[in-house]
Amino acid sequence: MKAFYLMWVIILSMKKIYIYPIRSMMSHGDMISSDSEKLLSSLSSLLDDYDFEFIDNFKKANEDGIVLILVQSGGSEGIFKNEVYPKFKGPYYLLTYGSSNSLAASLEILTFLKQNNKKAEVLHGNDEYIAKRIKTIAESENVYSVSRLGIIGEPSDWLISSYVDKKQCLETFGIELVDIPQEEVIEEIKAAKEEKDTAYNFEYDKKELSKALKIYAALKKIVEKYSLSGFTIRCFDIIKEIKSSACLALSLFNKDDVIASCEGDVPAMITAYLALKKLKVHSFQCNPQWIDPSKDEIYFAHCTLPLDMAKSITLSTHFESGIGIGIHGEMEEGDVTILKIGAKLDEFYCEEGVIEKNEYRKDRCRTQIKIKMNSSVRYFLSASLGNHHQVIYGHHRKEISEYLSSFGLRQVI
């Protein structure tokens, strides 16, 4: 009985890969069947923790696994367009091999899908490469649960290039963007009691600290009410209404693996969330303050450094308003990765550099770092995906680039 129970546990825990085959009616059936069987047998042995299953419809699509369109022959393009495309909304992963014009047909289908702005990729190469890509895709696709990220209020007025399509975000990343009225949060803050359990003994003006921790307590209720994995907040409205800032609250949330982005910056929130999901590391949302193209150096600054990313912390005021609390943190010198996903969710920037020093100037946001980039800073001056970027400790360019590319995003250089 125990062995029977364990067998079912293993079966239920296996990840599904559904195979939907298409082929031209003019194709040589025996040869194609043999080639397909050989490929799938090899992939199955390389991915022994996945369960492969042929399907003839898309009812199971994306319920508990990923779908691969097995393009078995040339001449399949019309079949895909007329029979697959109207019924299956993607993402489209086209599995191919090196015979019967399977690859040629897949490339034509891929071009059609890209023309229609669909997420698609051709899975082709040696079996080990294909197996690795399938595993990465299966881990990237959010087929078992949907994450919820909140948008409190709207993006700040100056974020004129940061609109994100909610439907596209759900389809691409499995992230549901939830609108939350700013008024609801304001009322929660006004009714909140000071949050005591922060594990930090801050030394600062008691009145200002009390207001900042009430904001934290109110936002905790919002996170719980809406079952959020993170949020972004139009924080300058908080400053106007409460006469305090959300910087400390956001820094505490980020420390505890709840993504908290300021200024209502949705792309920045999504970037930080995916970095946490993939790398299990926190990131510092900040913006360039000064760029030296001749030396490939950038000075970044902001007021909401996650507290666990600081080697030392001094509380100060919020920079632009001069009130509330901002985080003046000293960061560890050393290797970092700079990351940003664009608002259209089709491009990303990811490069590495070195924090060479911390500094403190009164005319900038409170946490200030100088980064020497390992590559040209030209991107920031000619192709930047926004002002806010995420700074992450360590070398992660290769890993995060492969991860985001698996969603169909293009890397901006």
N, C-alpha and C positions, 0 to 999 in steps of 0.2 A: 504493500500500500504506500509506503514511504517513497519507494522508487517511482511509482506511478505519479505521485504528487510532485516530485522533483522534476519529472519529465514535463509535466504541464507548466510548471513555473518557467522552465527553460523555453518552451514553445511560446508562452505568452510574452516573455521578455525579449524575444527576437524581433529585430526591426524588419519591416517588410520592404521589398523592392518589387514593384509590379512591372511586368514587361508587356507592352502592347506592340505586337509586330505588324508591320505593313510591308507589302511587296506588290510588284507589278504582276498582272495576270499573265504576262508574256514570259516570266522568268522560269528558269529551270528549277523546279521544286526540290528535287533530291539534293542537288548541290547546295542550294541555299539552306535547306533544313540542316544539312550536315555542318555547314559553316556556322550557322546560328547556334547549333547544339554544342559545337566545340568551344565557341566563345563563352557562352553562358556557363558551361561546365567549369571552365577555367576560372571565371569570375566568382562562381559559387564557392570554389575551393579556396580562393584568395580572401573571400569575405564570408568566412564560415559562421560569423555571428549574425548574418543577415539571411532572411528567408525569401527566396525568389519565387514569384508566382506569375504565370501568364494570365492575362485578362482579355476579355473581348468587349468590355465597356468601361466606362470611367466612374461607375458608382462608388468604387472604393478609393478613388483618386484623392490623395492627400489627407485621408482620414487617419491612417496609421502607418504611412510609409510614403515613398516617393515613386513616381511613375517614370519609366524610361521608354521612349519610343524607339523600338528596334527597327531601324530602316534596313530592310533585307536586300533591297535591289534598286537599281535604276528604274525610273518610271513610276516611283512611289510618290512623286511630288503632288500629282493631282489627287491621289487618294488621301494624302495628308490634308490638303487644302479643303477637300469636300467632305471628308468623313471624320477627321480628327479635330481640326481647328474649330469647327462650329460647336463641338461637344466638350472639348477639354480646354480649360482656361489657362493651363500652364502652372508652373514654369515648364518649359519644353527642353528635355534632355534627350538628344538624338544619339542613340548607341549605334556605332557602325563598325565594319571590319573592312579588310582590304581586297574584297572581291565583289563581283556582280554589280559594280558601280554603286555600291552602298554609300561610299563616301561622297561621290559626286552628287547623288540625290540629296544627301544630308546637307551639303553646302548650299544647294538651291533652296531647300526648306529653311535653313538658317537665315539666308538673305531675306526671304519672304517675312519671317518672323521679326527680324530687326526693322524692316520697313514698316511694320505695324507696332513697333515699340514694345515688343514682348521680350520677356526674359527667356533666353535660349542659349544652348551650348551644344557643340558636337563633342561627343565622347569617343575619341579615336586615338590609337597608338598601341603600344604593347599592352598586354593584359595587366601587368603590374601597375602601369600608369593609370589605366582606366579604373582599376579597382581602387586606387588611391583617391582619384577624383570622385568616384561614387561615394566613398566613405566620407570625404570632406563635405560633399553636397548633402548627404543624409544627416550629418551632424549640424549643418548650417540651416537646413530647412526646418522651420518650426512646425512640424507636423503633429506633435503631441499636445501642445498647448499654445495659446496665444498670450503674449505679454501685453500688459496695459500700461501705457505711459500717459500721464495727464498733462494737459495744456491749461494752465490756470491763467485766465484772462486771454490776452492776445499777445503776439510778439510786439516788443517795443517799437515805437513809431520809426526809429532809425534803422531797424532791421528790414530794409525794403527789398531784400533778395532772399528772404528766409521762409517763404511760404512752402509748405509741404502738403502734397496731395494725400489725404488720409487713406483712400482706397489703395493707392499705389504702395503706401507704406505697409499696409496689411498684406497685400499680395507679395511684396518683395521680401519683407523681413519677418512676417508673422507678428507685427507689432500693431496693436490697436491704439490709436490716438484718441483720447477721451477729453472732450471739452468740459471744463469746470468753471462755473461763474466766479469771477473775481470777488463779487459781492459776498458769496458764500464764505470764502476764505477770510475776508475782512471781518465778517460777523463772528466767525470762529475765533479769530485772534482777540477780538474785543471781549469775548466771553471766557477766554482761556485762563487757566492757572499756570503759574510758572513751572516749567519742566525742570525738576531737580536732578534726575538721574542721567547725567551726561558723561560721567566718568572723568570729567575735567574740573579742576579747581581754578576757575578763571579769576584773575585779579583785574578788576575794572570797576568803573562807576556802577554801583549796585542798581540804581534806577534804570540805566541803559541796559545792563545785563539782564535785569528782570524782564524788560520789554522784549529783548531778543529771544529769550528762552520761552516766552509766551508764544511768539511766532512759531518757534520750533514745535511746541506742544500742539498748537492748532493745526499745523501742517501734518503732524503725525496722525491726527484724527482724519484728515482728508485722505491721506495715503491708505489708511485702514478702510475707510468708508468705500472708496472706489477700487480697492484691491490693486493698487498701483505698484509697479516695479520701479517707478521713477516719475519725475514730473519736471516741467519747466514753468517758471512763474514770472509774470510781468511785475518785477519786483519794485520798480520805481513808483508804482501805484501804492505799494505798501508804505513806502517812505512818506508819501503825501498824506495818507490816511492815518497811519499809526505813529508817524514821526519817529520811526526806527527802521532799520534795514533787516533784510532776510539773510545777510551774508553768513552769519554764524550758524543759523539753522541749516542752510544749504551745505555748509562744510561738515556739519555733524551727520547729515543724511548720507552724503557721499562716503564718509568714513565707514558707515554701516551698510554699504552695498545698495543703498537706495539712490539712484541717480537723481541729482537735483541740479538743474540748470537755471541760470539767471537770465533776466531780460526777455523771457518768453522765447528763447532761441531753440526752436524745435530741431533743426539739424544738429546743433551742438549736443542736445540731449540724446538724440539717436546715436550719434558718434560715440558718446561716453558709454551708453548702454551696451552697444555691440562690442566695444573694447573690453568692458567688464565681463560680458558673457563669454567671449572667446579667450581672453588672456587672464581673467580673474585678477585684474589689477585696476586701481583707481586712476583717474586722470584729472588734470588741472585745466579747467576751461579758462582761457586767457586770450588776449589779443595783442598783436604787435604794437609796440610803442615807438620803436626806432629800428630802422633797417640800414645796414651798411653793405651795399652791394659789392664794394671793393674787397671786403673781408669775409663775405657770406656770414655775417653776424646779425642776430635779431635780439632785441630786448622785448620780452613778453611781460605782461602784468595783468593782475585782476585781484579782486577782494575776497574770493571764495575758495581758496585752496583747501582741498580735503585735509582735515587735521592730521590724519595719519601719514600724509605725504611730507609733513614738515619736520625738520630736525629741531626747530625751536619755533615758538609762537609768541607773538605780541599782539594784543588787541588794540585796534586803533579805530578811528571813525571810518565810515564809508567815504570813499574818495570824492565822488561828484557832489554829494549833498553835504558832506562835513558833519553828518549826524549818525546816530546808530552805532553799529559795530562793523568794522571790516577786519579781515584777517591779514596781518602782516606776518607771513611765514618765511622762514629761511629753508630753502630746499637743498637736498644733497647735491653736491657737484658730481658730475659724471654723465654717463650715456643716457640719452632720452630718445623717444620716438614722437614725432609731431604728426597728428592725424586730424583729418576733417572730411566728412561726407557732405557733398553738395545738396542743396535743397531739392533738386530734381531727382535725387536718389539714384542717379546713374553714373556719378563720378566720385572719386575720392582722391585725396592727397595723403601720402604717407612717406615721410623721409626721416632720417636720423640725424642727431647732432649731439652736442655735449654741453651741459650746463657748466659754464666756466666760472660764474660768480653770481652772488646775490647782491643787490644794491637797494638803496632806499632813497627815493626822491619824493618830495612833497607834491610834485605836479603830476604824479602818476598813481594808478591803483596800487594797493598796499603791498601785495606780494609781487616782487620784481626780480626777474632772472635774465641773465645774458646767455644766449645759446649760440655757439659756433656750429653752423650747419656742416654736415658732411658733403652736401651738394650745393648747387647754386641757389640763391634766394630769389632768382628771377620769377619763379612761380608767384610769389607774394605780390610782385609789382605788375604782373601781366596776366595772370590766370587764377587769382585767388578765389576760392570757393566761399568766401565770407570773411568777416573780421575775427570771429572766435575760432580758435583751434584748440585741440586737446594735446597736452603735453603728458607723456607717460614715461615712467622710469624704465630704462633698459632698451635692448635691441629687439625690435619686434617688426621691422619693416617686411621681411619675407613672409612671416607667419600671417600678419594682418592683411597683407596684399593678396595672398592666396585665398584667405577667408572671404574678403569682400569681393574678389573677382568671382568667387563661386556663386554670388548672388547676381552676377551679370554686370557689376559696376566696372567702369573703366578707370584706370589710374592716370591721374593728371601729373605731369612732370614739370 
